[in-house]
Structure formats: C-alpha cells, structure tokens
C-alpha cells in the first residue's frame, strides 16, 4: 500500500523508482474512490490518522480537544498521493503541504480539495527539492512510501532534513517477514485483489530494526513501533502491538 511515491526528481536519483511513480500516476483518477484501487488506503486512513494526530499532540504538548487539534502546526506529507491524509490534517487546523513527483497525482489532489475550500499547498515536487530550498516543517509525514524507494537511507536523510530541529517525523511501512509476504502480497494482490498485482516488492519491505538504523543515521531517534492489523470479521483495521506486517513509528531528535 502506498499514499504515493516519494524521493528525487528524475530516474537517475537513488531515492526514486520511475516505474513506481508511473504506476501510481496512472491510477490518479482513482484516489478518492473508496471502493476502487485505493480501497485499502481508505480503510486504514482512520488508523493512520489517529496515530499521526496522537504523536503530534504528544510531541508538541497540544491540548487537542477541539476540532482544530493541530492548529498552528506546519505539516509536510511526502508522497501525498491524492491527499487522503492531507485533507483530514488540514481540517484539524494544520498548515499542510503535500508533495508528489508526478503532476497527475497533484492535479487529482487539488481537484478534490478545492471544492471543499481546503487550503492545502500541493506541489509536484520532491523532498529533496524542498530541502534544497531550505524549507522545514514542524512535522514530516511519510506513509506507505519507503517500501517503494530504492535507497531508503538516502531518502530518510532528506525526510529528516525537512523537519525542524524540534520537529517530528511520522513513518508507516511494511515489515519484511514471511507473514507480510503472505498477507501484503499474496493475499492483498493475488487472492483478495485489494491492490493491483505488482504494487509491492517484498525485498523492499523494511524491518523496524532496519528503519531504526536508517533514522538514526539521519540524525533522529525512532520511537516504539505500533502495528496495524486487519480484522476480517469486522472488515476493519486497528492499532496493535503486532508489527509483523504494517506498522507505524515516530522519530524525533
């Protein structure tokens, strides 16, 4: 699963896989169809949002009891896709910037946000572009992206550089286990057809320990990972201590 694809601009950079970008750009029209190709992202949306919101509230010591729980925070969503995370973050009061290398995804995101009056800064850009321009944010969010990036270490260094010194980075990805191969690839792509075949490459999945090392090399410290698990009886997702497949974690300096 992915909320987009991130990293460099141009197929020669180690943080980009042009084939991955083209694959998701081709599906740009489907981002907001809850029963379409991105149905799994719609399903895990509330769980991801709960984790992001709670980590940001905790880190910045926000009261967060009102509708605008994240008011005053600048948030960068790297690999924002059609804006599935950007929009609820903006509704919570955050000043949101969403980036994607491919224009098709950004156009889809703008088209969906504009009629709702949501002021989201969508850009066809990469995290390296923003870092080179000296832009930094209170929070950097990168969900279901690192498993699509060839050079995770280089990519995460750029992501960390986009966070302010007292900022936070929130990541979600897929663990590299036999269970994740069975569920995230065989089950989700071939059996249940939740995702197009070829969406994921198992060898690019990353363990929490590997993610922790890459984040440390980028100058940040990764907090405890939290799993996301699917309940087939309820057809719903929830946070869990089981990190064998999907998991989230937050990093600070």
N, C-alpha and C positions, 0 to 999 in steps of 0.2 A: 504494500500500500504506500501511496505517496500523496503528499499535499502539493506536489510539484517536483521540480528537479532543480538543483542549485549548483553553483560553482562557476567558474570562469566564463568568459565570453569568447567563443571560438574553439573549435575542436582540438586545438593544439595544447590547451592547458590541461594539467594533470587533474584538475578538480571538475572536469566536465566530461560527459559522455554524450556526444551529439545524437547518437541513436536513441538514447533515453529521452532526451529533450524532444526529439521529433515524435516519439511515440506518444508522449503526453500532450504535445501541441495538437496532434491530430484528433485528440479527444476533447479539445477545448469547449466545444458546444455542449458537452455532457456534464460539465462540472456541477450544475445545480439541479440535475435530475436525481432525486433521491432513490429512484428505482433503476437507474442506469449504471454505466460503467463504474461510477464512483460511489455506488451504494455503500460499500464498506466504510468509506470516509465519513459519510453522513451518519452512519451508525456509531462510529467511535468518536464522533465530534463532541458530544456532551462530556464524555470521559476525559478526553484530551483537554477540553476547555476547563473542566474542574481542576485538573492538575496544574495547568498553567496559571489560572486565577489564584489558586491557593498558594503556589510557590511565590508569585509576585506579591501577594498580600503579606505573606510571612516575611519575605526578604525586605520589603520597604516599610514594614510595620504599618500597613494601611488598615483603617477601620473596616472599610469594605462592606458595611451592612446595607448600603443603599444600592440603587440600580447602577450608579456610576462608581462601581467598586474600584476601578483602576484609573480614576480621574487624575490627570496630571502626569501620567507616565508616557514616555515615548517608547514604542514597541516596533521592532523590525521583524517581519515574518519573512524568512528566507525560503524560497520555493513555495510561494503563497498559492500557486495554482489559481483557481477561480475565486479565491477569497473566502473559503469555508471557515477559516479561523480568524481572518482579518475582520470580518463583519461583526461577529459577536464581541471581539475585543474592542472594536470601535464603539459598540453600543454600551460597553462597560465604562466608557469615558476615556479610554486610552487614545493617544495620538498615534495612529498606526501607519506604517509604511510597509507595503507589500511588494516584494520583488520576484521576478521570474525572468530568465534569459530570453524566453520566446514571447514575441508580441501577441500571439494568438491567445495565450492564457491571460495576459494582462487586459486585452480587449474584452474578454469574457467577464473578468472580474469587475471592470469599470461599468460594463453594461448592466450588471446585476446590482451594483451598489448605488449607481446614480439615481434611479427612480425612487430609492428609499431615503435619499438625502444624506447618505453616509459620506463623511469627509475623510476618505482614505487616500493616501498618497501611493498610488500604484505606479510602478515603473518597470519597464523592460530593461532590467539591469542585473548585475551580479553583485555578490557581496564584495568581491574584490574591487569593483567599481566604486562602491561606497567607501570602502576603507581607503582607497587611493585619494578620494576627495576629502578625507578627514572626518567623515560623518560617524557619530557614535550615538548609541541609544541606551535608555535605561534597561531595556530588556531585549534580548535577541531570542527569537523563537524559530526553531528549525525542526519541523515534524515530518517524519517519514521521508527524509531526504538523504541522509548519509548512506543508506544502503544502495543508493543509486550513483554514488560518487566514486570514481576510480581511486583517488588519493584522499582518503579520509583525513589523514594527519594535516595535509596542506589546507584542506577545506576548513577544518575546525580552527586552525590558526587564524584564518580570515574571519570566521564567525566570531571568535573570541575578541579579535581586534575591533569588531564593530560594537562591542559592549563597553559602556563607560567603566572607569576604574571601580566604581561601587555598584556596577550593574550585575545582571544575572543572565544566564543563558539556559534555555529550556530545550531539551532534545527528546525526540522519540524515534525509535527504530526497531529493528527485529534482531533477536538473538540468533546466533548460528548454532543450532542444535538439531538433532535428528527430529525432534518434535516440531521445530519450526519448518523443517523441510516437508514433513508430513502434512502439517496444517496450513502453513502460509503459501506453499507452492502446490503440492499435490492436491490438497483439499480445496483451497480457495481458487486455484486457477483451473485445475483439470476436472475435479469432481463437482463442486458446487457452482463453478463458473462465476464466482463473485468478481473475479478480476480477469482481464484478458491474459491469455497464455503468453508467458514471456515477460510479465510485469516485473518479476523478481529474479535475481540470480543468487542462489544460495551461498556461493563463495564470497559474495559481497556483504552478507549479513555480518553483524559485528557483536561480539560478546560484551557484556557490561565491563569486564576487566580490560578489554582492548579499548573500549570507549574511554574508560577512566584514564588509561595511559596517554591516549591522544589528547584528551582535555588537559591533562597535567602538562604535557609538552607545549600546549598552547597558553600556559600560564594561569590555568584555572583549576579549581578543585571540584570534582564531581560528587554530588551528594548521593544518598541511597537511591537505588533504582526501584521503581514501582511497576508492576506488571499490569497489562490489560488483558482480560480474559473474556471469552465469549461463552454465553450460556445458551445452548441450542434450544432448550425448552422454553425460555423466555424470549429468544431471539434478541438478546441484548448484551451489551458489554459493560464491564465494571472494573474498577481498580482492584488489584490483588497483590499478594506477595509472590505470586508465580510469575517469574520473569523469563520463562523458557521460550516464549515466542515474542510477543510485543511488549515493549517496556518503555518507560519514560524516566528521565532524571534531570536534575537542575544543577548547574555549575556556577560557582562564584569565585572571586579572587580572595 
